[in-house]
Amino acid sequence: MEFKKCVRCGCFFISKNDVCCNCETRDKLDIAKLNNILDENNTFDSIQDLSIASGVTFNNLNRFIQNNKIDGINNNSYNNLK
Ligand SMILES: [Zn+2]
């Protein structure tokens, strides 16, 4: 395993993931929130709008989408949103 820098909080950790174990929990909460919002309203014009509506930062949102963590947005619809 290699030593990595958490993309979310910047701390160093050892794991296969992009984020440390603290941020893994935060990621899961954010993803659950985003999926809930998209279940109710899937008509966001941009990632920015979704970021504002969910309170999830633009950077984190982009990361989730690129890792296919958000059910309502795949890479194709992401390209449309950009
Ligand atoms: Zn972290």
PDB file of the backbone (N, CA, C, O) and the ligand in Angstrom, with CONECT records:
HET     ZN  A 101       1
ATOM      1  N   MET A   1       0.841  -1.201   0.000  1.00  0.00           N
ATOM      2  CA  MET A   1       0.000   0.000   0.000  1.00  0.00           C
ATOM      3  C   MET A   1       0.874   1.248   0.000  1.00  0.00           C
ATOM      4  O   MET A   1       1.930   1.282   0.632  1.00  0.00           O
ATOM      5  N   GLU A   2       0.434   2.240  -0.695  1.00  0.00           N
ATOM      6  CA  GLU A   2       1.238   3.465  -0.731  1.00  0.00           C
ATOM      7  C   GLU A   2       0.651   4.545   0.183  1.00  0.00           C
ATOM      8  O   GLU A   2      -0.525   4.520   0.546  1.00  0.00           O
ATOM      9  N   PHE A   3       1.496   5.463   0.526  1.00  0.00           N
ATOM     10  CA  PHE A   3       1.148   6.597   1.349  1.00  0.00           C
ATOM     11  C   PHE A   3       0.464   7.628   0.477  1.00  0.00           C
ATOM     12  O   PHE A   3       1.004   8.017  -0.558  1.00  0.00           O
ATOM     13  N   LYS A   4      -0.709   8.076   0.874  1.00  0.00           N
ATOM     14  CA  LYS A   4      -1.444   9.016   0.029  1.00  0.00           C
ATOM     15  C   LYS A   4      -1.856  10.244   0.811  1.00  0.00           C
ATOM     16  O   LYS A   4      -1.909  10.244   2.041  1.00  0.00           O
ATOM     17  N   LYS A   5      -2.150  11.300   0.051  1.00  0.00           N
ATOM     18  CA  LYS A   5      -2.673  12.514   0.661  1.00  0.00           C
ATOM     19  C   LYS A   5      -4.179  12.540   0.412  1.00  0.00           C
ATOM     20  O   LYS A   5      -4.629  12.432  -0.729  1.00  0.00           O
ATOM     21  N   CYS A   6      -4.940  12.682   1.471  1.00  0.00           N
ATOM     22  CA  CYS A   6      -6.394  12.701   1.345  1.00  0.00           C
ATOM     23  C   CYS A   6      -6.824  13.878   0.471  1.00  0.00           C
ATOM     24  O   CYS A   6      -6.427  15.016   0.724  1.00  0.00           O
ATOM     25  N   VAL A   7      -7.637  13.609  -0.562  1.00  0.00           N
ATOM     26  CA  VAL A   7      -8.046  14.687  -1.457  1.00  0.00           C
ATOM     27  C   VAL A   7      -9.047  15.618  -0.790  1.00  0.00           C
ATOM     28  O   VAL A   7      -9.305  16.720  -1.275  1.00  0.00           O
ATOM     29  N   ARG A   8      -9.598  15.172   0.307  1.00  0.00           N
ATOM     30  CA  ARG A   8     -10.631  15.966   0.947  1.00  0.00           C
ATOM     31  C   ARG A   8     -10.102  16.865   2.071  1.00  0.00           C
ATOM     32  O   ARG A   8     -10.435  18.049   2.117  1.00  0.00           O
ATOM     33  N   CYS A   9      -9.278  16.315   2.982  1.00  0.00           N
ATOM     34  CA  CYS A   9      -8.801  17.126   4.106  1.00  0.00           C
ATOM     35  C   CYS A   9      -7.299  17.365   4.069  1.00  0.00           C
ATOM     36  O   CYS A   9      -6.782  18.187   4.826  1.00  0.00           O
ATOM     37  N   GLY A  10      -6.582  16.642   3.180  1.00  0.00           N
ATOM     38  CA  GLY A  10      -5.152  16.898   3.025  1.00  0.00           C
ATOM     39  C   GLY A  10      -4.259  16.134   3.976  1.00  0.00           C
ATOM     40  O   GLY A  10      -3.038  16.283   3.923  1.00  0.00           O
ATOM     41  N   CYS A  11      -4.840  15.309   4.856  1.00  0.00           N
ATOM     42  CA  CYS A  11      -3.987  14.546   5.761  1.00  0.00           C
ATOM     43  C   CYS A  11      -3.390  13.344   5.022  1.00  0.00           C
ATOM     44  O   CYS A  11      -3.908  12.926   3.987  1.00  0.00           O
ATOM     45  N   PHE A  12      -2.304  12.794   5.558  1.00  0.00           N
ATOM     46  CA  PHE A  12      -1.683  11.626   4.939  1.00  0.00           C
ATOM     47  C   PHE A  12      -2.242  10.356   5.549  1.00  0.00           C
ATOM     48  O   PHE A  12      -2.518  10.303   6.747  1.00  0.00           O
ATOM     49  N   PHE A  13      -2.404   9.358   4.745  1.00  0.00           N
ATOM     50  CA  PHE A  13      -3.002   8.113   5.226  1.00  0.00           C
ATOM     51  C   PHE A  13      -2.564   6.977   4.324  1.00  0.00           C
ATOM     52  O   PHE A  13      -1.996   7.202   3.255  1.00  0.00           O
ATOM     53  N   ILE A  14      -2.831   5.755   4.761  1.00  0.00           N
ATOM     54  CA  ILE A  14      -2.508   4.585   3.944  1.00  0.00           C
ATOM     55  C   ILE A  14      -3.794   3.821   3.668  1.00  0.00           C
ATOM     56  O   ILE A  14      -4.425   3.300   4.587  1.00  0.00           O
ATOM     57  N   SER A  15      -4.170   3.757   2.425  1.00  0.00           N
ATOM     58  CA  SER A  15      -5.400   3.079   2.045  1.00  0.00           C
ATOM     59  C   SER A  15      -5.458   2.986   0.531  1.00  0.00           C
ATOM     60  O   SER A  15      -4.677   3.631  -0.169  1.00  0.00           O
ATOM     61  N   LYS A  16      -6.375   2.191   0.034  1.00  0.00           N
ATOM     62  CA  LYS A  16      -6.584   2.122  -1.416  1.00  0.00           C
ATOM     63  C   LYS A  16      -7.468   3.266  -1.900  1.00  0.00           C
ATOM     64  O   LYS A  16      -7.532   3.548  -3.096  1.00  0.00           O
ATOM     65  N   ASN A  17      -8.152   3.924  -0.959  1.00  0.00           N
ATOM     66  CA  ASN A  17      -9.098   4.967  -1.334  1.00  0.00           C
ATOM     67  C   ASN A  17      -8.406   6.300  -1.608  1.00  0.00           C
ATOM     68  O   ASN A  17      -7.214   6.465  -1.346  1.00  0.00           O
ATOM     69  N   ASP A  18      -9.180   7.249  -2.142  1.00  0.00           N
ATOM     70  CA  ASP A  18      -8.653   8.598  -2.380  1.00  0.00           C
ATOM     71  C   ASP A  18      -8.736   9.465  -1.144  1.00  0.00           C
ATOM     72  O   ASP A  18      -8.079  10.502  -1.063  1.00  0.00           O
ATOM     73  N   VAL A  19      -9.543   9.046  -0.175  1.00  0.00           N
ATOM     74  CA  VAL A  19      -9.732   9.848   1.030  1.00  0.00           C
ATOM     75  C   VAL A  19      -9.414   9.029   2.276  1.00  0.00           C
ATOM     76  O   VAL A  19      -9.449   7.800   2.237  1.00  0.00           O
ATOM     77  N   CYS A  20      -9.105   9.706   3.384  1.00  0.00           N
ATOM     78  CA  CYS A  20      -8.802   9.022   4.635  1.00  0.00           C
ATOM     79  C   CYS A  20     -10.090   8.457   5.244  1.00  0.00           C
ATOM     80  O   CYS A  20     -11.180   8.715   4.734  1.00  0.00           O
ATOM     81  N   CYS A  21      -9.971   7.697   6.321  1.00  0.00           N
ATOM     82  CA  CYS A  21     -11.162   7.035   6.858  1.00  0.00           C
ATOM     83  C   CYS A  21     -12.170   8.036   7.424  1.00  0.00           C
ATOM     84  O   CYS A  21     -13.375   7.792   7.366  1.00  0.00           O
ATOM     85  N   ASN A  22     -11.691   9.171   7.975  1.00  0.00           N
ATOM     86  CA  ASN A  22     -12.627  10.203   8.454  1.00  0.00           C
ATOM     87  C   ASN A  22     -13.456  10.749   7.305  1.00  0.00           C
ATOM     88  O   ASN A  22     -14.671  10.914   7.412  1.00  0.00           O
ATOM     89  N   CYS A  23     -12.770  11.025   6.206  1.00  0.00           N
ATOM     90  CA  CYS A  23     -13.459  11.634   5.068  1.00  0.00           C
ATOM     91  C   CYS A  23     -14.313  10.626   4.314  1.00  0.00           C
ATOM     92  O   CYS A  23     -15.250  11.002   3.609  1.00  0.00           O
ATOM     93  N   GLU A  24     -13.994   9.366   4.459  1.00  0.00           N
ATOM     94  CA  GLU A  24     -14.820   8.347   3.825  1.00  0.00           C
ATOM     95  C   GLU A  24     -16.247   8.440   4.355  1.00  0.00           C
ATOM     96  O   GLU A  24     -17.213   8.325   3.600  1.00  0.00           O
ATOM     97  N   THR A  25     -16.366   8.655   5.686  1.00  0.00           N
ATOM     98  CA  THR A  25     -17.680   8.821   6.293  1.00  0.00           C
ATOM     99  C   THR A  25     -18.374  10.060   5.747  1.00  0.00           C
ATOM    100  O   THR A  25     -19.564  10.034   5.432  1.00  0.00           O
ATOM    101  N   ARG A  26     -17.608  11.157   5.637  1.00  0.00           N
ATOM    102  CA  ARG A  26     -18.190  12.398   5.117  1.00  0.00           C
ATOM    103  C   ARG A  26     -18.616  12.228   3.663  1.00  0.00           C
ATOM    104  O   ARG A  26     -19.664  12.723   3.247  1.00  0.00           O
ATOM    105  N   ASP A  27     -17.792  11.526   2.906  1.00  0.00           N
ATOM    106  CA  ASP A  27     -18.137  11.264   1.506  1.00  0.00           C
ATOM    107  C   ASP A  27     -19.467  10.520   1.411  1.00  0.00           C
ATOM    108  O   ASP A  27     -20.328  10.860   0.599  1.00  0.00           O
ATOM    109  N   LYS A  28     -19.617   9.503   2.252  1.00  0.00           N
ATOM    110  CA  LYS A  28     -20.838   8.695   2.209  1.00  0.00           C
ATOM    111  C   LYS A  28     -22.060   9.545   2.513  1.00  0.00           C
ATOM    112  O   LYS A  28     -23.097   9.401   1.865  1.00  0.00           O
ATOM    113  N   LEU A  29     -21.939  10.440   3.508  1.00  0.00           N
ATOM    114  CA  LEU A  29     -23.051  11.326   3.856  1.00  0.00           C
ATOM    115  C   LEU A  29     -23.385  12.248   2.693  1.00  0.00           C
ATOM    116  O   LEU A  29     -24.554  12.440   2.358  1.00  0.00           O
ATOM    117  N   ASP A  30     -22.347  12.820   2.076  1.00  0.00           N
ATOM    118  CA  ASP A  30     -22.558  13.719   0.939  1.00  0.00           C
ATOM    119  C   ASP A  30     -23.235  12.996  -0.220  1.00  0.00           C
ATOM    120  O   ASP A  30     -24.150  13.524  -0.852  1.00  0.00           O
ATOM    121  N   ILE A  31     -22.771  11.790  -0.484  1.00  0.00           N
ATOM    122  CA  ILE A  31     -23.314  11.026  -1.601  1.00  0.00           C
ATOM    123  C   ILE A  31     -24.780  10.681  -1.346  1.00  0.00           C
ATOM    124  O   ILE A  31     -25.608  10.753  -2.254  1.00  0.00           O
ATOM    125  N   ALA A  32     -25.096  10.304  -0.093  1.00  0.00           N
ATOM    126  CA  ALA A  32     -26.486   9.999   0.256  1.00  0.00           C
ATOM    127  C   ALA A  32     -27.359  11.239   0.068  1.00  0.00           C
ATOM    128  O   ALA A  32     -28.479  11.149  -0.436  1.00  0.00           O
ATOM    129  N   LYS A  33     -26.834  12.403   0.479  1.00  0.00           N
ATOM    130  CA  LYS A  33     -27.560  13.657   0.350  1.00  0.00           C
ATOM    131  C   LYS A  33     -27.817  13.976  -1.129  1.00  0.00           C
ATOM    132  O   LYS A  33     -28.924  14.345  -1.520  1.00  0.00           O
ATOM    133  N   LEU A  34     -26.780  13.825  -1.923  1.00  0.00           N
ATOM    134  CA  LEU A  34     -26.891  14.120  -3.361  1.00  0.00           C
ATOM    135  C   LEU A  34     -27.896  13.192  -4.035  1.00  0.00           C
ATOM    136  O   LEU A  34     -28.706  13.630  -4.852  1.00  0.00           O
ATOM    137  N   ASN A  35     -27.837  11.916  -3.691  1.00  0.00           N
ATOM    138  CA  ASN A  35     -28.765  10.974  -4.317  1.00  0.00           C
ATOM    139  C   ASN A  35     -30.206  11.287  -3.914  1.00  0.00           C
ATOM    140  O   ASN A  35     -31.122  11.145  -4.724  1.00  0.00           O
ATOM    141  N   ASN A  36     -30.411  11.716  -2.651  1.00  0.00           N
ATOM    142  CA  ASN A  36     -31.750  12.114  -2.212  1.00  0.00           C
ATOM    143  C   ASN A  36     -32.257  13.304  -2.997  1.00  0.00           C
ATOM    144  O   ASN A  36     -33.401  13.313  -3.452  1.00  0.00           O
ATOM    145  N   ILE A  37     -31.409  14.308  -3.158  1.00  0.00           N
ATOM    146  CA  ILE A  37     -31.800  15.512  -3.877  1.00  0.00           C
ATOM    147  C   ILE A  37     -32.143  15.175  -5.328  1.00  0.00           C
ATOM    148  O   ILE A  37     -33.128  15.669  -5.876  1.00  0.00           O
ATOM    149  N   LEU A  38     -31.320  14.331  -5.937  1.00  0.00           N
ATOM    150  CA  LEU A  38     -31.538  13.975  -7.340  1.00  0.00           C
ATOM    151  C   LEU A  38     -32.778  13.105  -7.515  1.00  0.00           C
ATOM    152  O   LEU A  38     -33.410  13.126  -8.571  1.00  0.00           O
ATOM    153  N   ASP A  39     -33.126  12.339  -6.479  1.00  0.00           N
ATOM    154  CA  ASP A  39     -34.360  11.549  -6.527  1.00  0.00           C
ATOM    155  C   ASP A  39     -35.569  12.458  -6.633  1.00  0.00           C
ATOM    156  O   ASP A  39     -36.527  12.164  -7.348  1.00  0.00           O
ATOM    157  N   GLU A  40     -35.511  13.573  -5.906  1.00  0.00           N
ATOM    158  CA  GLU A  40     -36.650  14.481  -5.861  1.00  0.00           C
ATOM    159  C   GLU A  40     -36.658  15.452  -7.033  1.00  0.00           C
ATOM    160  O   GLU A  40     -37.719  15.847  -7.515  1.00  0.00           O
ATOM    161  N   ASN A  41     -35.480  15.830  -7.482  1.00  0.00           N
ATOM    162  CA  ASN A  41     -35.386  16.854  -8.511  1.00  0.00           C
ATOM    163  C   ASN A  41     -34.152  16.599  -9.364  1.00  0.00           C
ATOM    164  O   ASN A  41     -33.024  16.851  -8.940  1.00  0.00           O
ATOM    165  N   ASN A  42     -34.379  16.104 -10.547  1.00  0.00           N
ATOM    166  CA  ASN A  42     -33.238  15.731 -11.386  1.00  0.00           C
ATOM    167  C   ASN A  42     -33.064  16.724 -12.533  1.00  0.00           C
ATOM    168  O   ASN A  42     -32.662  16.349 -13.634  1.00  0.00           O
ATOM    169  N   THR A  43     -33.368  17.980 -12.266  1.00  0.00           N
ATOM    170  CA  THR A  43     -33.372  18.950 -13.359  1.00  0.00           C
ATOM    171  C   THR A  43     -32.360  20.066 -13.150  1.00  0.00           C
ATOM    172  O   THR A  43     -32.601  21.207 -13.544  1.00  0.00           O
ATOM    173  N   PHE A  44     -31.246  19.748 -12.540  1.00  0.00           N
ATOM    174  CA  PHE A  44     -30.224  20.775 -12.349  1.00  0.00           C
ATOM    175  C   PHE A  44     -29.531  21.085 -13.668  1.00  0.00           C
ATOM    176  O   PHE A  44     -29.207  20.188 -14.446  1.00  0.00           O
ATOM    177  N   ASP A  45     -29.309  22.387 -13.905  1.00  0.00           N
ATOM    178  CA  ASP A  45     -28.701  22.816 -15.162  1.00  0.00           C
ATOM    179  C   ASP A  45     -27.192  22.643 -15.147  1.00  0.00           C
ATOM    180  O   ASP A  45     -26.564  22.515 -16.197  1.00  0.00           O
ATOM    181  N   SER A  46     -26.618  22.640 -13.966  1.00  0.00           N
ATOM    182  CA  SER A  46     -25.158  22.556 -13.899  1.00  0.00           C
ATOM    183  C   SER A  46     -24.721  21.918 -12.589  1.00  0.00           C
ATOM    184  O   SER A  46     -25.494  21.821 -11.636  1.00  0.00           O
ATOM    185  N   ILE A  47     -23.475  21.490 -12.564  1.00  0.00           N
ATOM    186  CA  ILE A  47     -22.877  20.947 -11.353  1.00  0.00           C
ATOM    187  C   ILE A  47     -22.909  22.015 -10.255  1.00  0.00           C
ATOM    188  O   ILE A  47     -23.132  21.716  -9.082  1.00  0.00           O
ATOM    189  N   GLN A  48     -22.683  23.254 -10.661  1.00  0.00           N
ATOM    190  CA  GLN A  48     -22.684  24.381  -9.722  1.00  0.00           C
ATOM    191  C   GLN A  48     -24.034  24.481  -8.991  1.00  0.00           C
ATOM    192  O   GLN A  48     -24.079  24.643  -7.772  1.00  0.00           O
ATOM    193  N   ASP A  49     -25.132  24.381  -9.760  1.00  0.00           N
ATOM    194  CA  ASP A  49     -26.466  24.435  -9.151  1.00  0.00           C
ATOM    195  C   ASP A  49     -26.660  23.310  -8.141  1.00  0.00           C
ATOM    196  O   ASP A  49     -27.179  23.518  -7.045  1.00  0.00           O
ATOM    197  N   LEU A  50     -26.239  22.140  -8.528  1.00  0.00           N
ATOM    198  CA  LEU A  50     -26.372  20.988  -7.646  1.00  0.00           C
ATOM    199  C   LEU A  50     -25.512  21.172  -6.399  1.00  0.00           C
ATOM    200  O   LEU A  50     -25.907  20.792  -5.297  1.00  0.00           O
ATOM    201  N   SER A  51     -24.343  21.754  -6.586  1.00  0.00           N
ATOM    202  CA  SER A  51     -23.450  22.021  -5.467  1.00  0.00           C
ATOM    203  C   SER A  51     -24.105  22.976  -4.474  1.00  0.00           C
ATOM    204  O   SER A  51     -24.045  22.757  -3.264  1.00  0.00           O
ATOM    205  N   ILE A  52     -24.731  24.037  -4.986  1.00  0.00           N
ATOM    206  CA  ILE A  52     -25.396  25.021  -4.129  1.00  0.00           C
ATOM    207  C   ILE A  52     -26.588  24.380  -3.417  1.00  0.00           C
ATOM    208  O   ILE A  52     -26.788  24.588  -2.221  1.00  0.00           O
ATOM    209  N   ALA A  53     -27.376  23.602  -4.159  1.00  0.00           N
ATOM    210  CA  ALA A  53     -28.582  22.995  -3.572  1.00  0.00           C
ATOM    211  C   ALA A  53     -28.235  21.975  -2.498  1.00  0.00           C
ATOM    212  O   ALA A  53     -28.976  21.821  -1.527  1.00  0.00           O
ATOM    213  N   SER A  54     -27.125  21.284  -2.659  1.00  0.00           N
ATOM    214  CA  SER A  54     -26.796  20.195  -1.735  1.00  0.00           C
ATOM    215  C   SER A  54     -25.857  20.640  -0.617  1.00  0.00           C
ATOM    216  O   SER A  54     -25.788  19.998   0.430  1.00  0.00           O
ATOM    217  N   GLY A  55     -25.132  21.740  -0.839  1.00  0.00           N
ATOM    218  CA  GLY A  55     -24.140  22.158   0.140  1.00  0.00           C
ATOM    219  C   GLY A  55     -22.839  21.359   0.024  1.00  0.00           C
ATOM    220  O   GLY A  55     -21.923  21.529   0.829  1.00  0.00           O
ATOM    221  N   VAL A  56     -22.768  20.490  -0.980  1.00  0.00           N
ATOM    222  CA  VAL A  56     -21.546  19.713  -1.211  1.00  0.00           C
ATOM    223  C   VAL A  56     -20.622  20.550  -2.101  1.00  0.00           C
ATOM    224  O   VAL A  56     -21.067  21.111  -3.102  1.00  0.00           O
ATOM    225  N   THR A  57     -19.353  20.633  -1.744  1.00  0.00           N
ATOM    226  CA  THR A  57     -18.473  21.516  -2.504  1.00  0.00           C
ATOM    227  C   THR A  57     -18.317  21.029  -3.938  1.00  0.00           C
ATOM    228  O   THR A  57     -18.436  19.841  -4.239  1.00  0.00           O
ATOM    229  N   PHE A  58     -18.044  21.996  -4.809  1.00  0.00           N
ATOM    230  CA  PHE A  58     -17.893  21.736  -6.232  1.00  0.00           C
ATOM    231  C   PHE A  58     -16.820  20.670  -6.484  1.00  0.00           C
ATOM    232  O   PHE A  58     -17.012  19.773  -7.305  1.00  0.00           O
ATOM    233  N   ASN A  59     -15.705  20.773  -5.783  1.00  0.00           N
ATOM    234  CA  ASN A  59     -14.611  19.810  -5.959  1.00  0.00           C
ATOM    235  C   ASN A  59     -15.035  18.395  -5.585  1.00  0.00           C
ATOM    236  O   ASN A  59     -14.764  17.440  -6.312  1.00  0.00           O
ATOM    237  N   ASN A  60     -15.709  18.274  -4.432  1.00  0.00           N
ATOM    238  CA  ASN A  60     -16.149  16.954  -4.003  1.00  0.00           C
ATOM    239  C   ASN A  60     -17.170  16.385  -4.969  1.00  0.00           C
ATOM    240  O   ASN A  60     -17.139  15.202  -5.306  1.00  0.00           O
ATOM    241  N   LEU A  61     -18.066  17.241  -5.404  1.00  0.00           N
ATOM    242  CA  LEU A  61     -19.109  16.823  -6.332  1.00  0.00           C
ATOM    243  C   LEU A  61     -18.495  16.283  -7.624  1.00  0.00           C
ATOM    244  O   LEU A  61     -18.890  15.226  -8.116  1.00  0.00           O
ATOM    245  N   ASN A  62     -17.546  17.004  -8.153  1.00  0.00           N
ATOM    246  CA  ASN A  62     -16.854  16.554  -9.367  1.00  0.00           C
ATOM    247  C   ASN A  62     -16.180  15.198  -9.158  1.00  0.00           C
ATOM    248  O   ASN A  62     -16.213  14.327 -10.027  1.00  0.00           O
ATOM    249  N   ARG A  63     -15.578  15.048  -7.999  1.00  0.00           N
ATOM    250  CA  ARG A  63     -14.885  13.793  -7.701  1.00  0.00           C
ATOM    251  C   ARG A  63     -15.875  12.629  -7.650  1.00  0.00           C
ATOM    252  O   ARG A  63     -15.608  11.560  -8.198  1.00  0.00           O
ATOM    253  N   PHE A  64     -17.027  12.840  -6.984  1.00  0.00           N
ATOM    254  CA  PHE A  64     -18.030  11.777  -6.899  1.00  0.00           C
ATOM    255  C   PHE A  64     -18.524  11.388  -8.284  1.00  0.00           C
ATOM    256  O   PHE A  64     -18.693  10.208  -8.593  1.00  0.00           O
ATOM    257  N   ILE A  65     -18.753  12.403  -9.111  1.00  0.00           N
ATOM    258  CA  ILE A  65     -19.283  12.132 -10.442  1.00  0.00           C
ATOM    259  C   ILE A  65     -18.254  11.355 -11.270  1.00  0.00           C
ATOM    260  O   ILE A  65     -18.592  10.392 -11.958  1.00  0.00           O
ATOM    261  N   GLN A  66     -17.015  11.786 -11.192  1.00  0.00           N
ATOM    262  CA  GLN A  66     -15.988  11.105 -11.974  1.00  0.00           C
ATOM    263  C   GLN A  66     -15.768   9.669 -11.514  1.00  0.00           C
ATOM    264  O   GLN A  66     -15.365   8.810 -12.298  1.00  0.00           O
ATOM    265  N   ASN A  67     -16.036   9.420 -10.238  1.00  0.00           N
ATOM    266  CA  ASN A  67     -15.915   8.050  -9.721  1.00  0.00           C
ATOM    267  C   ASN A  67     -17.235   7.286  -9.823  1.00  0.00           C
ATOM    268  O   ASN A  67     -17.367   6.183  -9.292  1.00  0.00           O
ATOM    269  N   ASN A  68     -18.215   7.890 -10.517  1.00  0.00           N
ATOM    270  CA  ASN A  68     -19.524   7.248 -10.700  1.00  0.00           C
ATOM    271  C   ASN A  68     -20.215   6.896  -9.392  1.00  0.00           C
ATOM    272  O   ASN A  68     -20.795   5.819  -9.256  1.00  0.00           O
ATOM    273  N   LYS A  69     -20.149   7.813  -8.427  1.00  0.00           N
ATOM    274  CA  LYS A  69     -20.765   7.557  -7.125  1.00  0.00           C
ATOM    275  C   LYS A  69     -22.207   8.063  -7.060  1.00  0.00           C
ATOM    276  O   LYS A  69     -22.962   7.682  -6.165  1.00  0.00           O
ATOM    277  N   ILE A  70     -22.580   8.904  -7.989  1.00  0.00           N
ATOM    278  CA  ILE A  70     -23.913   9.502  -7.949  1.00  0.00           C
ATOM    279  C   ILE A  70     -24.805   8.785  -8.956  1.00  0.00           C
ATOM    280  O   ILE A  70     -24.554   8.821 -10.161  1.00  0.00           O
ATOM    281  N   ASP A  71     -25.849   8.134  -8.448  1.00  0.00           N
ATOM    282  CA  ASP A  71     -26.708   7.345  -9.324  1.00  0.00           C
ATOM    283  C   ASP A  71     -27.336   8.179 -10.431  1.00  0.00           C
ATOM    284  O   ASP A  71     -27.443   7.736 -11.575  1.00  0.00           O
ATOM    285  N   GLY A  72     -27.752   9.397 -10.077  1.00  0.00           N
ATOM    286  CA  GLY A  72     -28.496  10.226 -11.030  1.00  0.00           C
ATOM    287  C   GLY A  72     -27.623  10.854 -12.108  1.00  0.00           C
ATOM    288  O   GLY A  72     -28.138  11.361 -13.105  1.00  0.00           O
ATOM    289  N   ILE A  73     -26.309  10.825 -11.920  1.00  0.00           N
ATOM    290  CA  ILE A  73     -25.419  11.461 -12.891  1.00  0.00           C
ATOM    291  C   ILE A  73     -24.324  10.474 -13.290  1.00  0.00           C
ATOM    292  O   ILE A  73     -23.537  10.033 -12.452  1.00  0.00           O
ATOM    293  N   ASN A  74     -24.285  10.140 -14.553  1.00  0.00           N
ATOM    294  CA  ASN A  74     -23.154   9.334 -15.005  1.00  0.00           C
ATOM    295  C   ASN A  74     -22.223  10.243 -15.804  1.00  0.00           C
ATOM    296  O   ASN A  74     -22.471  11.442 -15.930  1.00  0.00           O
ATOM    297  N   ASN A  75     -21.183   9.681 -16.325  1.00  0.00           N
ATOM    298  CA  ASN A  75     -20.210  10.517 -17.035  1.00  0.00           C
ATOM    299  C   ASN A  75     -20.786  11.191 -18.266  1.00  0.00           C
ATOM    300  O   ASN A  75     -20.334  12.268 -18.655  1.00  0.00           O
ATOM    301  N   ASN A  76     -21.786  10.563 -18.887  1.00  0.00           N
ATOM    302  CA  ASN A  76     -22.397  11.160 -20.082  1.00  0.00           C
ATOM    303  C   ASN A  76     -23.169  12.416 -19.728  1.00  0.00           C
ATOM    304  O   ASN A  76     -22.994  13.463 -20.352  1.00  0.00           O
ATOM    305  N   SER A  77     -24.035  12.304 -18.708  1.00  0.00           N
ATOM    306  CA  SER A  77     -24.813  13.484 -18.357  1.00  0.00           C
ATOM    307  C   SER A  77     -23.895  14.549 -17.743  1.00  0.00           C
ATOM    308  O   SER A  77     -24.175  15.745 -17.826  1.00  0.00           O
ATOM    309  N   TYR A  78     -22.810  14.103 -17.135  1.00  0.00           N
ATOM    310  CA  TYR A  78     -21.844  15.051 -16.594  1.00  0.00           C
ATOM    311  C   TYR A  78     -21.249  15.896 -17.713  1.00  0.00           C
ATOM    312  O   TYR A  78     -21.089  17.108 -17.573  1.00  0.00           O
ATOM    313  N   ASN A  79     -20.923  15.241 -18.823  1.00  0.00           N
ATOM    314  CA  ASN A  79     -20.363  15.996 -19.951  1.00  0.00           C
ATOM    315  C   ASN A  79     -21.367  17.016 -20.476  1.00  0.00           C
ATOM    316  O   ASN A  79     -20.983  18.098 -20.921  1.00  0.00           O
ATOM    317  N   ASN A  80     -22.652  16.672 -20.424  1.00  0.00           N
ATOM    318  CA  ASN A  80     -23.676  17.628 -20.842  1.00  0.00           C
ATOM    319  C   ASN A  80     -23.759  18.811 -19.883  1.00  0.00           C
ATOM    320  O   ASN A  80     -23.998  19.946 -20.293  1.00  0.00           O
ATOM    321  N   LEU A  81     -23.556  18.521 -18.598  1.00  0.00           N
ATOM    322  CA  LEU A  81     -23.688  19.561 -17.584  1.00  0.00           C
ATOM    323  C   LEU A  81     -22.538  20.553 -17.623  1.00  0.00           C
ATOM    324  O   LEU A  81     -22.723  21.734 -17.326  1.00  0.00           O
ATOM    325  N   LYS A  82     -21.363  20.084 -17.984  1.00  0.00           N
ATOM    326  CA  LYS A  82     -20.156  20.919 -17.912  1.00  0.00           C
ATOM    327  C   LYS A  82     -20.249  22.161 -18.680  1.00  0.00           C
ATOM    328  O   LYS A  82     -19.302  22.947 -18.701  1.00  0.00           O
TER     329      LYS A  82
HETATM  330 ZN    ZN A 101      -9.399  13.177   4.901  1.00  0.00          ZN2+
END
